[in-house]
Amino acid sequence: MTLETKALLVKIGIGLIIASLLAGYTFVWIQWVDIEGYQHTTLVHHNYLRARHGSPAVSLDADLNEMGRKCAHYYVKNRVMDHSCPFHMNYWPKMKEYIGECLWRIPTLDWSYYEAAIAAPRTFYAEIENYNFTDVESNIPKFLSVGHFAQMIWKEVTHIGLGISSSSSAPEFGIIVVVHYYPLYGFGDVEKMRKNLKPSLPEMKPIPIYGQWWPGIDPNNSKEAAAAENKFTFEKGPWGGM
């Protein structure tokens, strides 16, 4: 083998290594962009629905997003949906406060992550049908049927984080969405519930939760999320989950 041939082979090898690294970085970058898109989609829906009740807009927090990502992977890996994630720090040292966790799952891999990011807050909000704004204390025994709505709309919440995961090795488990909230709501304290959970503002028209059209999406939402919203509302209709 001549020196020229050896040099050529070395160059080809180096080129393949560089191409492989670039492909890997590109894949990671694309995945990261997608993750930010899902997080933004959930944030938009949260803030739109919170605004209907006079609750201020929340922001995404990087630490809560990372916690959500780890917990979503944990739940898929262990095939559970039980708030047992070891990465869910009930006490958040960063803010010296407790945080809340809401979970949503669809037992199929046919949905896109964008659709899941839309469906989770919509499902949480649908619990408004069970919440009694007049007799606040009566909501305490039915915590399981109103808790997600209460945490999502809770006026004092300032930050949220999102994680989504699924696995082709566990298609029956489907897709899980994990949303973390700072701070944890004070459900059970009637006075705090009255202060933080208000009825929909008079000027707001009712949302057809299970209908074919869900108006009022923030115009700043991404085109990908808007397309997913249209596909979700017009093709899938009512959703299931846990």
Contacts in CASP RR format, 6 or more apart in sequence:
PFRMAT RR
TARGET T0000
AUTHOR 0000-0000-0000
METHOD contacts of the structure
MODEL  1
MTLETKALLVKIGIGLIIASLLAGYTFVWIQWVDIEGYQHTTLVHHNYLR
ARHGSPAVSLDADLNEMGRKCAHYYVKNRVMDHSCPFHMNYWPKMKEYIG
ECLWRIPTLDWSYYEAAIAAPRTFYAEIENYNFTDVESNIPKFLSVGHFA
QMIWKEVTHIGLGISSSSSAPEFGIIVVVHYYPLYGFGDVEKMRKNLKPS
LPEMKPIPIYGQWWPGIDPNNSKEAAAAENKFTFEKGPWGGM
34 113 0 8 1.000
35 65 0 8 1.000
35 69 0 8 1.000
35 163 0 8 1.000
35 164 0 8 1.000
37 114 0 8 1.000
37 117 0 8 1.000
37 222 0 8 1.000
37 224 0 8 1.000
37 225 0 8 1.000
38 113 0 8 1.000
38 114 0 8 1.000
38 116 0 8 1.000
38 117 0 8 1.000
38 162 0 8 1.000
38 163 0 8 1.000
38 164 0 8 1.000
39 60 0 8 1.000
39 65 0 8 1.000
39 117 0 8 1.000
39 161 0 8 1.000
39 162 0 8 1.000
39 163 0 8 1.000
40 60 0 8 1.000
40 221 0 8 1.000
40 222 0 8 1.000
40 225 0 8 1.000
41 114 0 8 1.000
41 117 0 8 1.000
41 118 0 8 1.000
41 221 0 8 1.000
41 222 0 8 1.000
41 225 0 8 1.000
41 228 0 8 1.000
42 117 0 8 1.000
42 118 0 8 1.000
42 120 0 8 1.000
42 121 0 8 1.000
42 160 0 8 1.000
42 162 0 8 1.000
42 177 0 8 1.000
42 179 0 8 1.000
43 58 0 8 1.000
43 59 0 8 1.000
43 60 0 8 1.000
43 160 0 8 1.000
43 162 0 8 1.000
44 217 0 8 1.000
44 218 0 8 1.000
44 220 0 8 1.000
44 221 0 8 1.000
44 225 0 8 1.000
45 117 0 8 1.000
45 118 0 8 1.000
45 121 0 8 1.000
45 122 0 8 1.000
45 217 0 8 1.000
46 58 0 8 1.000
46 121 0 8 1.000
46 152 0 8 1.000
46 160 0 8 1.000
47 57 0 8 1.000
47 58 0 8 1.000
47 218 0 8 1.000
48 216 0 8 1.000
48 217 0 8 1.000
48 218 0 8 1.000
49 121 0 8 1.000
49 125 0 8 1.000
49 152 0 8 1.000
49 153 0 8 1.000
50 56 0 8 1.000
50 57 0 8 1.000
50 58 0 8 1.000
50 152 0 8 1.000
50 153 0 8 1.000
51 57 0 8 1.000
52 200 0 8 1.000
52 201 0 8 1.000
52 204 0 8 1.000
52 207 0 8 1.000
53 153 0 8 1.000
53 155 0 8 1.000
53 197 0 8 1.000
53 198 0 8 1.000
53 199 0 8 1.000
53 200 0 8 1.000
53 201 0 8 1.000
54 155 0 8 1.000
54 198 0 8 1.000
54 201 0 8 1.000
55 153 0 8 1.000
55 154 0 8 1.000
55 155 0 8 1.000
55 157 0 8 1.000
55 196 0 8 1.000
55 198 0 8 1.000
56 155 0 8 1.000
56 158 0 8 1.000
58 157 0 8 1.000
58 158 0 8 1.000
58 159 0 8 1.000
58 160 0 8 1.000
59 158 0 8 1.000
59 159 0 8 1.000
59 160 0 8 1.000
60 159 0 8 1.000
60 160 0 8 1.000
60 161 0 8 1.000
60 162 0 8 1.000
61 159 0 8 1.000
61 160 0 8 1.000
61 161 0 8 1.000
61 182 0 8 1.000
63 92 0 8 1.000
63 94 0 8 1.000
64 99 0 8 1.000
64 159 0 8 1.000
64 160 0 8 1.000
64 161 0 8 1.000
64 162 0 8 1.000
64 180 0 8 1.000
64 182 0 8 1.000
65 161 0 8 1.000
65 162 0 8 1.000
65 163 0 8 1.000
67 87 0 8 1.000
67 88 0 8 1.000
67 89 0 8 1.000
67 161 0 8 1.000
67 180 0 8 1.000
68 87 0 8 1.000
68 88 0 8 1.000
68 161 0 8 1.000
68 162 0 8 1.000
68 163 0 8 1.000
68 178 0 8 1.000
68 179 0 8 1.000
68 180 0 8 1.000
69 163 0 8 1.000
69 165 0 8 1.000
70 85 0 8 1.000
70 87 0 8 1.000
71 85 0 8 1.000
71 87 0 8 1.000
71 88 0 8 1.000
71 101 0 8 1.000
71 163 0 8 1.000
71 178 0 8 1.000
71 180 0 8 1.000
72 163 0 8 1.000
72 164 0 8 1.000
72 165 0 8 1.000
72 176 0 8 1.000
72 177 0 8 1.000
72 178 0 8 1.000
73 165 0 8 1.000
74 85 0 8 1.000
74 86 0 8 1.000
74 87 0 8 1.000
75 81 0 8 1.000
75 85 0 8 1.000
75 103 0 8 1.000
75 165 0 8 1.000
75 176 0 8 1.000
75 178 0 8 1.000
76 165 0 8 1.000
76 166 0 8 1.000
76 167 0 8 1.000
76 170 0 8 1.000
76 173 0 8 1.000
76 174 0 8 1.000
76 176 0 8 1.000
77 167 0 8 1.000
78 84 0 8 1.000
79 170 0 8 1.000
79 173 0 8 1.000
81 103 0 8 1.000
81 105 0 8 1.000
81 176 0 8 1.000
81 242 0 8 1.000
83 101 0 8 1.000
83 103 0 8 1.000
85 101 0 8 1.000
85 178 0 8 1.000
88 99 0 8 1.000
88 101 0 8 1.000
88 180 0 8 1.000
89 99 0 8 1.000
90 98 0 8 1.000
90 99 0 8 1.000
90 100 0 8 1.000
90 184 0 8 1.000
91 97 0 8 1.000
91 98 0 8 1.000
92 98 0 8 1.000
92 99 0 8 1.000
92 182 0 8 1.000
95 182 0 8 1.000
95 183 0 8 1.000
97 182 0 8 1.000
97 183 0 8 1.000
97 184 0 8 1.000
98 183 0 8 1.000
98 184 0 8 1.000
99 180 0 8 1.000
99 181 0 8 1.000
99 182 0 8 1.000
99 183 0 8 1.000
99 184 0 8 1.000
100 151 0 8 1.000
100 180 0 8 1.000
100 181 0 8 1.000
100 182 0 8 1.000
100 183 0 8 1.000
100 184 0 8 1.000
100 185 0 8 1.000
101 178 0 8 1.000
101 179 0 8 1.000
101 180 0 8 1.000
101 181 0 8 1.000
102 120 0 8 1.000
102 124 0 8 1.000
102 148 0 8 1.000
102 151 0 8 1.000
102 152 0 8 1.000
102 178 0 8 1.000
102 179 0 8 1.000
102 181 0 8 1.000
103 176 0 8 1.000
103 177 0 8 1.000
103 178 0 8 1.000
103 179 0 8 1.000
103 242 0 8 1.000
104 116 0 8 1.000
104 119 0 8 1.000
104 120 0 8 1.000
104 123 0 8 1.000
104 124 0 8 1.000
104 176 0 8 1.000
104 177 0 8 1.000
104 179 0 8 1.000
104 241 0 8 1.000
104 242 0 8 1.000
105 173 0 8 1.000
105 174 0 8 1.000
105 175 0 8 1.000
105 176 0 8 1.000
105 177 0 8 1.000
105 241 0 8 1.000
105 242 0 8 1.000
106 116 0 8 1.000
106 119 0 8 1.000
106 174 0 8 1.000
106 175 0 8 1.000
106 239 0 8 1.000
106 240 0 8 1.000
106 241 0 8 1.000
107 172 0 8 1.000
107 173 0 8 1.000
107 174 0 8 1.000
107 241 0 8 1.000
107 242 0 8 1.000
108 171 0 8 1.000
108 174 0 8 1.000
108 175 0 8 1.000
109 166 0 8 1.000
109 168 0 8 1.000
109 171 0 8 1.000
109 174 0 8 1.000
109 175 0 8 1.000
111 119 0 8 1.000
111 175 0 8 1.000
111 236 0 8 1.000
112 228 0 8 1.000
113 164 0 8 1.000
113 175 0 8 1.000
114 224 0 8 1.000
114 225 0 8 1.000
114 227 0 8 1.000
114 228 0 8 1.000
115 228 0 8 1.000
115 231 0 8 1.000
115 232 0 8 1.000
115 236 0 8 1.000
116 164 0 8 1.000
116 175 0 8 1.000
116 177 0 8 1.000
117 162 0 8 1.000
117 164 0 8 1.000
117 177 0 8 1.000
117 225 0 8 1.000
117 228 0 8 1.000
118 225 0 8 1.000
118 228 0 8 1.000
118 229 0 8 1.000
118 232 0 8 1.000
119 177 0 8 1.000
119 232 0 8 1.000
119 239 0 8 1.000
120 177 0 8 1.000
120 179 0 8 1.000
121 152 0 8 1.000
121 179 0 8 1.000
122 209 0 8 1.000
122 214 0 8 1.000
122 239 0 8 1.000
123 148 0 8 1.000
123 239 0 8 1.000
123 240 0 8 1.000
123 241 0 8 1.000
124 148 0 8 1.000
124 149 0 8 1.000
124 151 0 8 1.000
124 152 0 8 1.000
124 179 0 8 1.000
125 149 0 8 1.000
125 152 0 8 1.000
125 153 0 8 1.000
125 207 0 8 1.000
125 209 0 8 1.000
126 149 0 8 1.000
126 209 0 8 1.000
126 210 0 8 1.000
127 145 0 8 1.000
127 146 0 8 1.000
127 147 0 8 1.000
127 148 0 8 1.000
127 149 0 8 1.000
127 150 0 8 1.000
128 149 0 8 1.000
128 200 0 8 1.000
129 209 0 8 1.000
130 139 0 8 1.000
130 142 0 8 1.000
130 145 0 8 1.000
130 146 0 8 1.000
130 149 0 8 1.000
131 139 0 8 1.000
131 146 0 8 1.000
131 149 0 8 1.000
131 150 0 8 1.000
131 197 0 8 1.000
132 138 0 8 1.000
132 139 0 8 1.000
133 197 0 8 1.000
133 198 0 8 1.000
133 199 0 8 1.000
136 190 0 8 1.000
136 193 0 8 1.000
136 194 0 8 1.000
136 197 0 8 1.000
137 190 0 8 1.000
139 146 0 8 1.000
139 150 0 8 1.000
139 193 0 8 1.000
140 187 0 8 1.000
140 188 0 8 1.000
140 190 0 8 1.000
143 187 0 8 1.000
147 187 0 8 1.000
150 185 0 8 1.000
150 187 0 8 1.000
150 193 0 8 1.000
150 197 0 8 1.000
151 157 0 8 1.000
151 181 0 8 1.000
151 184 0 8 1.000
151 185 0 8 1.000
151 187 0 8 1.000
152 179 0 8 1.000
152 181 0 8 1.000
153 196 0 8 1.000
153 197 0 8 1.000
154 181 0 8 1.000
154 185 0 8 1.000
154 186 0 8 1.000
154 196 0 8 1.000
154 197 0 8 1.000
155 195 0 8 1.000
155 196 0 8 1.000
155 197 0 8 1.000
155 198 0 8 1.000
156 183 0 8 1.000
156 185 0 8 1.000
156 196 0 8 1.000
157 181 0 8 1.000
157 182 0 8 1.000
157 183 0 8 1.000
157 185 0 8 1.000
158 182 0 8 1.000
158 183 0 8 1.000
159 181 0 8 1.000
159 182 0 8 1.000
160 179 0 8 1.000
160 180 0 8 1.000
160 181 0 8 1.000
160 182 0 8 1.000
161 179 0 8 1.000
161 180 0 8 1.000
161 181 0 8 1.000
162 177 0 8 1.000
162 178 0 8 1.000
162 179 0 8 1.000
162 180 0 8 1.000
163 177 0 8 1.000
163 178 0 8 1.000
163 179 0 8 1.000
164 175 0 8 1.000
164 176 0 8 1.000
164 177 0 8 1.000
164 178 0 8 1.000
165 175 0 8 1.000
165 176 0 8 1.000
165 178 0 8 1.000
166 173 0 8 1.000
166 174 0 8 1.000
166 175 0 8 1.000
166 176 0 8 1.000
167 173 0 8 1.000
185 192 0 8 1.000
185 196 0 8 1.000
186 192 0 8 1.000
186 193 0 8 1.000
186 196 0 8 1.000
187 193 0 8 1.000
200 206 0 8 1.000
207 214 0 8 1.000
207 215 0 8 1.000
208 214 0 8 1.000
210 237 0 8 1.000
210 238 0 8 1.000
211 233 0 8 1.000
211 237 0 8 1.000
211 238 0 8 1.000
212 233 0 8 1.000
212 234 0 8 1.000
212 237 0 8 1.000
213 233 0 8 1.000
214 229 0 8 1.000
214 233 0 8 1.000
217 226 0 8 1.000
217 229 0 8 1.000
221 229 0 8 1.000
END
